[in-house]
Amino acid sequence: MTRLALVFVVLASGITVSSCGDDGSSTGDPPLFPADYAATYQEVRGCRFSVEHDSIRVRVLASPDAVTAYNGRTAPFPTGSIILKEEFDESDTACAGPIVEVTVMQKLAVGSSPDTLDWTWQKATVERVIETDIMRCTRCHTSCGKPPEGYDGTCTVP
């Protein structure tokens, strides 16, 4: 099965979106990313281990309008651009198995939400639960999202 087909199967099987907390609350918000994101989003960081995301394997993709800012680390992220982290079981060293969760960042207008670094976060889960605790993401990205490791609230080291 190709990665695109696998992603479609996972998303079609019931993933919805929640923010970065684990409190189980539900907001009913729609996902920030399209169901067919794999067709247009570009991989900007390959498969790697992530302690910050609960000791799992992750692969980072960017929406077409976010690729230049993410890779170049000098241009601003356009409002509405998306950074998406596919999350896999920690034993999946190639990030080739089923996606366990998807964490998403969407850039907000500059100055519109300084308390959240002008980003909003969601986490998609197979349980279709939409959680609302964004502070876990903000706390972590406030410290890791600065040069030289991070850029504008993004944290994955090149």
N, C-alpha and C positions, 0 to 999 in steps of 0.2 A: 504494500500500500504506500503511495507517495505521501510526502509530508503534507501537501495541500489537502489530499483526501482525508488523511488522519485528522488534521485540524478541523475540517468540515464535520467529520463524524463526531469529534469531541464536542464541538460547539453545538451541533444539531442535537446532541444527546442531552442537553439541558444545562449548559453553563450559563449563568447569568453573572451579574456583577455586584461586588461589594467593596467597600473601602477596606483599608488595611487592618482593621481591628478584628478581633475574634469574639465579639460579644454576642453574635447570633441574631442581632436585630435586623429588621428588614425595612428598606425604604421604598422599594419598588422602582427605583431609578433605572432608566435604560442604560445599556452598556455604552461606554464612551467610544468603543471601537466597532467597526463593521464586522459582521459574521465572516465575511470573506477577506479579512485583513491579510492573510497569507499571500493573496494574489498580488497585492500592491506594496505591502510593507517590506522594508529591506532589513536584512540582518546587519546589525552594527556592532554586536559583540557575540562571539561564538559561545558554544556550550562551556560552562564553568561552574564550579562549586560556589555556593553563596551561603555563608553563615548568617548574613543579615536577613535572608529570606528563609529562616527556619531550617538551615542545613540541607538545602536541596540543590539540584542542578538547575541552572537558568540559561536562557538564550534571549538576547535583547534584540528587538526589532523596532524600527522607527517608521512612522508614516512618511510618505514621500516628501512632505514639506518640512520634516524634522531632520532628515538625514544630514544635510549640510551643517546645521548647527551642532548636531550631536558629534559628528566626526571631526569637524574643524575646530570646535570649541572657541570660536571667536564671534560668530554671527549670533544674533538673538534667535531664540525659538519663536516661530510665528504663533500668534494666538490661535488656539485650537489644535496645534500639532500634538501628536501622540507618541509616547515612548511606551512600548509594551514588553513585558518580561514574561516569556513562557516559562513555567516552572515544572520541573520533572522530578521524579523520584531520585533520591540521592545516589542510588546504585546505577542509574541510567547515565553512564559517563559520556555517551554520544548524543544525549538529548534526542533520541530517536523513538522512544516509547510514547505512551499516552501522556498528554499534557494533564498535570494534576490541577494546576491553577494558572490563572493569568493575572498579573498585576499591571495596572495601567496608570500612566501619568498623562494628564492633559494640561497643556500650557494655557493659563488664563491671561487676560490683558495685563500688561505691566502696571503694577501698583494697585490692582483690583483686589488682591488678597495677600498682603504682605505677611500675615500670620501663617500662611501655608506656602510661602515662597512663590506665590503666583502660579501654583499648580493645584490640581485636584487629583485625587487617587481613587481607584476602584480595584477590587479583587474579584475575579470571576471564579466561581466554584461549581463543582458538579452537583452540589446540593441546591443550586439556584437561590441561595440565601444572599441577600444584599445587606451588608453590614455598614455601619456609619461611623466607626471610630477612625477618623483620618489623622488623629494626633500621633499615632505610632509612626506613620510614614513621615509626617512633618518633622518630628523629633529626630529621626535618623537622618533624613535628607538635609536637615539644617547643618549638621556637622560634616557629613561625607560629601555633600554636593558642592564643595569648594575646591579650587585648584590647589595642588596639581592633580589630585586623584579625580575630583569631580568637576562639573561645570554647570552652573545655573541650576542647582538643585538635583542634577543627575549624578549618580554615584559610581557607575560601573567603570572601573579602571580599564583603559585601552589594552 
